[in-house]
Amino acid sequence: MRRFSMINKRKYRAGRFAGACATVSIIAVCSLFLYLLTGIASFPDKIHIMEGRETVLTAAFPLKAELKGAYRAVSAAGDERAPIGGGSAETEEFSEDFSEDKSTLELTFLGIKLKEADVEVLPDIEVAPCGLAVGVRIMTDGVMVLGVGAVPSADGVSLRPSDDKLLSGDLIFAANGRSITGKDDLIAIVEAAPEGAPVSLSIKRGAATIVEEVTPARTADGEAKLGVWVRDSTQGIGTLTYYNKTTGAFGALGHGILDVDTKRLIKVKTGTISRSDIVSVKKGEQGAPGELVGETRLTDTIGEIRLNSELGLYGYVTDTALLPDNFMPIALQADIHEGPARMVSSVRGMEPREYDVFIESVNRYSDDLSKGMVVRITDKDLLTTTNGIVQGMSGSPLIQDGKLIGAVTHVFVQNPTKGYGVFIENMISQERRLDARD
């Protein structure tokens, strides 16, 4: 019995040892799995590189990143068409002479493609950070539907002709085959329609173009109504971020303009940015964002707006008299670091000036491109004047180490001394859509 017990005891100890090894193996596999998932998650969907500048990209070992497409890449060893990345102990570099504006970077593990990122080559340009307060006026591309409602008819019955046909956010760009540039055009076409006849409305709904037929209702005084609220323009105050002398283009705001009712991005038909004098400031408070109050001189037009995108307003400068000529290079995300920086903004009169800020964090892989940095206002004079970031300062340029790194986009509602910023590389990338729109 004693010997049997000893044998069993040894078997028990051996079993414990084998179980411990299995547990360690499982932990190791799980750790590797989580490590790989982290590496995949942190790998961006899009990467910008600068034409003519040396760029270093790394992939966490054992993941490997390889560039695909028409290009000439130079590795540390000088080999052409060399892969990029390859582990924490091995970092390969590539630079210049791309024959295409876009290539693809593939992330692989043991030859298996896990993820890919678009690589866009930006021109190595210098731009002028502006910080100029401007009045913004946009005419929509057609008229935007805000909502539908009832029309009191001649016999006292409430009719809803647009129910189930028009939706909030729809963009009506033609009626009965005629283009619409504003509300007055739509009203005139509806009024001219024969009584009882439907009006054919050409509509952009998201990415789709559809046609809906709506029969106007007649009011007691004989007016024809569709029972729909629409808007054809919007205006406000913002900040001009940069002027690109090479292209003649500008970028402003750092975030798109949404319709206040539909919360949809407004599609631009025409628009202008004009000189604006800041006459007063409503200070920001916890839970209540402040605001710049300005007087816009609509006759002093600085530029024409062509594009309202998720990352700001873009167009072409028509008058450079008010714009600075202190051109500087732009920074890529890899150049930006936590630490002191400067913000250019207009909070008194029209003349912009620089203020001290601190970049608290840099999020290189944020899903919201307008929130790539967290910026804290440290300038005592600005804090005295505004309590921090206020509405109207969106688009104020951010400068670090002699380079334009981005622009302020949003304020923290519960802490107006802090806000978000967009990377300038993303704004410059959006500027390229101007050519596509033209």
C-alpha positions in Angstrom: 0.0 0.0 0.0 2.8 2.3 0.8 4.5 1.7 -2.5 1.2 2.2 -4.4 0.8 5.4 -2.6 4.3 6.6 -3.5 3.7 5.7 -7.2 0.4 7.6 -7.2 2.0 10.5 -5.4 4.7 10.7 -8.1 2.0 10.4 -10.8 0.1 13.2 -9.1 3.1 15.4 -9.1 3.9 14.6 -12.7 0.3 15.4 -13.5 0.5 18.8 -11.8 3.7 19.5 -13.7 2.0 18.7 -17.1 -1.0 20.7 -16.1 1.2 23.7 -15.2 3.0 23.4 -18.6 -0.3 23.3 -20.4 -1.5 26.4 -18.5 1.7 28.2 -19.4 1.3 27.3 -23.1 -2.3 28.5 -23.1 -1.3 31.8 -21.5 1.6 32.2 -24.0 -0.7 31.5 -27.0 -3.3 33.9 -25.6 -0.7 36.5 -25.0 0.6 36.2 -28.6 -2.9 36.3 -29.9 -3.7 39.5 -28.0 -0.3 40.9 -29.0 -1.2 40.3 -32.7 -4.7 41.7 -32.3 -3.2 44.9 -30.8 -0.7 45.2 -33.6 -3.5 44.7 -36.2 -5.8 47.2 -34.4 -3.0 49.8 -34.2 -2.2 49.4 -37.9 -3.9 52.4 -39.6 -6.3 52.2 -42.5 -4.6 55.1 -44.3 -1.0 56.3 -44.2 0.4 59.6 -45.6 4.0 60.0 -46.6 5.7 63.1 -47.9 7.2 63.3 -51.3 11.0 63.6 -51.1 11.1 63.0 -47.3 12.5 59.9 -45.8 9.7 57.9 -44.1 10.1 55.1 -41.6 7.3 52.6 -41.0 7.5 49.7 -38.5 5.4 46.7 -37.8 5.4 44.9 -34.4 7.3 41.7 -34.6 6.4 39.1 -35.9 4.0 41.1 -38.1 5.4 42.3 -41.4 4.4 45.3 -43.6 5.0 45.2 -47.3 4.4 48.0 -49.8 2.4 47.1 -53.0 2.0 49.1 -56.1 4.1 51.1 -58.6 6.9 52.8 -56.6 10.6 52.7 -56.0 11.4 52.0 -52.3 14.8 52.3 -50.9 15.5 50.1 -47.8 18.3 50.5 -45.3 20.3 48.1 -47.4 19.6 50.1 -50.6 17.5 47.4 -52.3 14.8 48.6 -54.6 11.2 47.4 -54.1 12.1 46.3 -50.6 9.5 45.4 -47.9 8.9 47.8 -45.1 8.9 46.8 -41.5 9.8 43.3 -40.4 10.1 43.4 -36.6 11.1 45.4 -33.6 14.8 44.7 -34.1 14.7 45.4 -37.9 13.2 48.7 -39.3 13.4 49.3 -43.0 13.0 52.7 -44.6 11.7 54.0 -47.9 11.6 57.4 -49.5 10.8 59.5 -52.6 10.3 58.8 -56.3 6.8 57.3 -56.2 5.3 56.9 -59.6 1.8 56.8 -58.3 0.0 59.0 -55.7 -1.3 55.9 -54.0 0.0 52.5 -53.1 -1.1 49.8 -50.6 0.7 48.7 -47.5 -0.1 45.1 -46.5 0.2 43.7 -42.9 1.0 40.0 -43.0 1.8 37.2 -40.5 3.6 34.1 -41.8 2.6 35.2 -45.3 -1.1 35.6 -44.5 -2.5 39.1 -45.2 -4.3 40.4 -42.1 -4.9 44.0 -43.0 -4.0 46.6 -45.6 -3.7 50.4 -45.6 -3.8 52.9 -48.4 -0.6 54.9 -48.7 -1.1 58.4 -50.1 1.9 60.5 -51.1 1.5 64.2 -50.3 3.5 66.9 -52.0 6.3 68.4 -49.8 4.8 71.9 -49.7 4.9 75.0 -47.5 1.6 76.7 -46.5 0.8 79.9 -44.6 -1.0 79.3 -41.3 -3.7 82.0 -41.2 -5.8 82.0 -38.0 -8.0 84.7 -39.6 -11.6 85.0 -38.4 -13.9 84.7 -41.4 -17.6 84.9 -42.1 -18.9 81.8 -43.9 -21.9 81.8 -46.2 -23.0 78.6 -48.0 -25.7 78.1 -50.6 -26.7 74.4 -50.8 -26.6 72.3 -53.9 -30.4 72.3 -54.2 -32.6 72.7 -51.2 -32.4 70.5 -48.1 -35.5 68.9 -46.6 -35.7 69.7 -42.8 -39.0 67.9 -42.2 -42.5 67.3 -43.5 -45.8 68.6 -42.1 -49.5 69.2 -42.6 -51.1 71.6 -45.1 -54.6 73.0 -44.1 -56.7 72.5 -47.2 -59.5 74.7 -48.5 -62.1 72.4 -47.0 -60.5 72.5 -43.6 -58.9 69.1 -43.8 -55.2 68.8 -43.0 -53.3 67.1 -45.8 -49.7 65.7 -45.7 -48.7 65.4 -49.3 -45.0 64.6 -48.6 -45.5 61.9 -46.0 -43.6 58.6 -46.9 -42.1 60.4 -49.9 -39.6 63.0 -48.6 -37.3 62.4 -45.7 -35.3 64.8 -43.4 -31.9 65.3 -45.1 -33.1 64.8 -48.7 -31.6 67.2 -51.2 -34.0 68.3 -53.9 -32.0 69.5 -56.9 -34.6 69.5 -59.6 -38.4 69.7 -60.0 -40.3 68.9 -63.2 -37.0 68.6 -65.0 -35.8 72.1 -64.0 -32.8 72.7 -61.8 -33.3 74.2 -58.4 -30.8 76.7 -56.9 -32.9 77.9 -53.9 -36.2 77.9 -52.2 -37.7 80.4 -54.5 -37.1 78.1 -57.5 -39.0 75.3 -55.8 -41.9 77.5 -54.8 -42.3 78.9 -58.3 -42.3 75.4 -59.9 -44.9 74.1 -57.4 -47.1 77.1 -57.9 -46.9 76.7 -61.7 -48.0 73.0 -61.6 -51.6 72.3 -62.9 -54.0 71.7 -60.0 -54.2 68.1 -59.1 -51.0 67.2 -61.1 -48.0 65.8 -59.3 -44.6 67.5 -59.2 -41.7 65.3 -60.1 -38.9 65.9 -57.6 -35.3 64.7 -58.3 -33.6 63.9 -55.0 -30.2 63.0 -53.6 -30.7 60.7 -50.6 -27.3 59.7 -49.3 -25.4 58.2 -52.2 -28.5 57.4 -54.2 -30.4 59.6 -56.7 -34.2 59.0 -56.7 -37.4 60.6 -58.2 -40.5 61.1 -56.1 -43.8 62.5 -57.3 -45.7 64.6 -54.8 -49.1 66.2 -55.5 -49.3 69.6 -53.9 -52.2 70.4 -51.6 -54.2 73.6 -52.1 -54.7 76.0 -49.2 -57.8 78.1 -48.5 -56.2 81.0 -50.4 -55.4 78.8 -53.4 -51.6 78.4 -52.8 -50.0 75.1 -53.7 -47.9 73.5 -50.9 -45.9 70.4 -50.7 -46.0 70.3 -46.9 -42.3 70.4 -46.4 -39.7 72.7 -44.7 -36.6 73.3 -46.6 -33.3 75.3 -46.3 -31.1 76.6 -49.0 -28.3 78.5 -47.2 -26.4 78.8 -43.9 -23.9 81.2 -42.4 -21.7 81.7 -39.4 -18.2 82.5 -38.1 -15.1 80.3 -38.4 -11.3 80.4 -38.7 -9.2 80.2 -41.8 -6.6 77.5 -41.2 -4.1 77.7 -44.1 -3.4 79.1 -47.5 -1.6 76.9 -50.1 0.2 79.2 -52.4 1.1 76.4 -54.8 -2.5 75.5 -55.5 -4.2 78.7 -54.6 -6.5 76.8 -52.2 -7.4 77.3 -48.6 -8.6 75.0 -45.8 -10.8 76.2 -42.9 -12.6 75.0 -39.7 -11.1 71.5 -39.6 -14.5 69.9 -39.4 -17.5 69.9 -41.7 -20.6 72.1 -41.4 -23.7 70.2 -40.5 -27.3 71.3 -40.9 -28.6 72.3 -37.5 -31.8 70.4 -38.0 -30.9 67.3 -39.9 -27.3 66.9 -38.6 -26.3 66.1 -42.1 -23.2 67.4 -43.9 -24.3 70.4 -46.1 -23.6 69.9 -49.8 -22.2 73.2 -51.3 -23.5 74.7 -54.5 -21.7 78.0 -54.0 -20.2 79.7 -50.9 -17.8 82.5 -49.8 -15.5 83.3 -46.9 -15.3 87.0 -46.1 -13.5 89.3 -43.7 -14.9 89.3 -40.2 -14.1 91.6 -37.3 -14.5 90.0 -33.8 -16.5 92.6 -31.7 -17.1 90.6 -28.5 -16.4 87.2 -26.9 -18.8 85.1 -24.9 -16.6 83.2 -22.5 -16.8 79.5 -22.3 -18.0 77.8 -19.0 -18.3 74.3 -17.9 -21.2 72.8 -19.7 -21.7 75.9 -21.9 -19.4 76.6 -24.8 -18.4 80.2 -25.4 -18.6 82.0 -28.7 -16.8 84.6 -30.9 -19.2 87.3 -32.0 -18.2 89.0 -35.3 -19.3 91.4 -37.9 -18.9 90.0 -41.4 -18.1 92.2 -44.3 -19.8 90.3 -47.1 -18.3 92.7 -49.7 -14.8 91.8 -48.6 -14.7 88.3 -50.0 -11.4 86.4 -49.4 -12.3 83.1 -51.1 -14.9 80.9 -52.8 -16.0 77.7 -51.0 -16.1 74.7 -53.3 -16.2 71.8 -50.8 -17.7 71.1 -47.3 -16.1 67.9 -46.1 -15.8 66.0 -42.8 -12.5 67.8 -42.2 -13.5 71.4 -43.1 -14.2 73.9 -45.8 -12.1 74.1 -48.9 -11.9 76.4 -51.9 -9.8 78.9 -53.7 -8.5 82.2 -52.5 -9.7 85.3 -54.5 -7.9 88.0 -52.5 -4.6 87.5 -50.7 -4.3 91.0 -49.3 -5.3 89.9 -45.8 -3.4 86.7 -45.8 0.0 86.2 -44.1 3.1 85.3 -46.1 4.9 83.3 -43.4 5.0 80.0 -45.2 6.2 76.9 -43.4 6.4 73.2 -43.9 3.6 70.8 -42.7 4.2 68.0 -40.3 3.1 64.4 -40.6 1.6 62.6 -37.6 5.0 61.0 -36.8 6.5 64.5 -36.4 4.0 65.6 -33.8 4.7 65.0 -30.1 3.2 65.8 -26.7 4.5 69.1 -25.5 4.3 72.9 -26.0 2.9 74.4 -29.3 1.4 77.6 -30.5 -2.1 78.4 -31.8 -2.9 81.2 -34.2 -6.3 82.8 -33.7 -8.3 86.0 -33.9 -10.2 86.9 -30.7 -9.8 90.7 -30.8 -10.7 92.7 -33.9 -9.4 91.1 -37.1 -5.7 90.7 -36.5 -4.7 87.1 -35.6 -2.0 86.4 -33.0 -0.2 83.4 -31.5 -1.1 81.8 -28.1 0.6 79.2 -26.0 -1.0 75.7 -26.0 0.1 72.2 -24.9 -0.4 69.0 -27.0 -1.6 66.6 -24.3 -2.0 63.5 -26.4 -1.6 62.4 -30.0 -4.0 59.7 -31.2 -2.5 58.5 -34.6 -5.2 55.9 -35.2 -8.4 57.7 -34.2 -11.6 56.7 -36.1 -12.7 60.3 -36.0 -10.1 62.1 -38.1 -11.1 65.5 -36.7 -10.1 64.4 -33.2 -6.4 63.3 -33.7 -5.0 65.5 -30.9 -6.0 66.8 -27.5 -5.0 70.4 -27.1 -4.9 72.4 -23.8 -4.9 76.2 -23.7 -2.1 77.5 -21.4 -1.8 81.1 -22.5 -2.9 83.3 -19.6 -4.0 86.2 -21.8 -6.3 83.9 -23.9 -7.7 82.2 -20.8 -8.5 85.6 -19.4 -10.3 86.6 -22.6 -12.1 83.5 -23.5 -11.7 80.9 -20.7 -10.3 78.6 -23.4 -11.6 77.4 -26.7 -14.9 78.9 -27.9 -17.1 78.5 -30.9 -15.7 80.3 -33.9 -12.1 79.3 -33.1 -12.5 76.0 -35.1 -9.8 76.0 -37.7 -7.2 77.9 -35.6 -3.8 76.6 -36.8 -1.5 74.7 -34.5 2.3 75.1 -34.9 5.0 73.0 -33.3 8.8 73.0 -34.0 8.4 75.4 -36.9 5.8 73.3 -38.7 2.1 73.5 -39.2 0.7 70.4 -37.4 -3.1 70.8 -37.6 -6.0 72.9 -36.4 -8.4 73.1 -33.4 -11.7 71.5 -34.1 -13.8 70.9 -31.0 -14.0 72.1 -27.4 -14.5 69.9 -24.4 -17.9 71.1 -23.2 -17.1 70.2 -19.6 -13.7 71.8 -19.7 -13.3 74.7 -22.2 -9.5 74.9 -21.6 -9.2 71.7 -23.7 -10.3 70.6 -27.1 -9.5 68.4 -30.1 -7.3 69.0 -33.1 -7.1 67.6 -36.6 -3.8 66.6 -38.3 -2.8 68.9 -41.1 -1.9 66.0 -43.3 -5.6 64.9 -43.3 -6.7 68.4 -44.2 -4.2 68.6 -47.1 -5.4 65.2 -48.3 -9.0 66.5 -48.3 -7.9 69.5 -50.4 -7.2 67.2 -53.3 -11.0 66.5 -53.6 -11.3 70.1 -55.0 -10.0 68.9 -58.3 -12.3 65.9 -58.3 -15.3 68.2 -57.6 -14.3 70.7 -60.4 
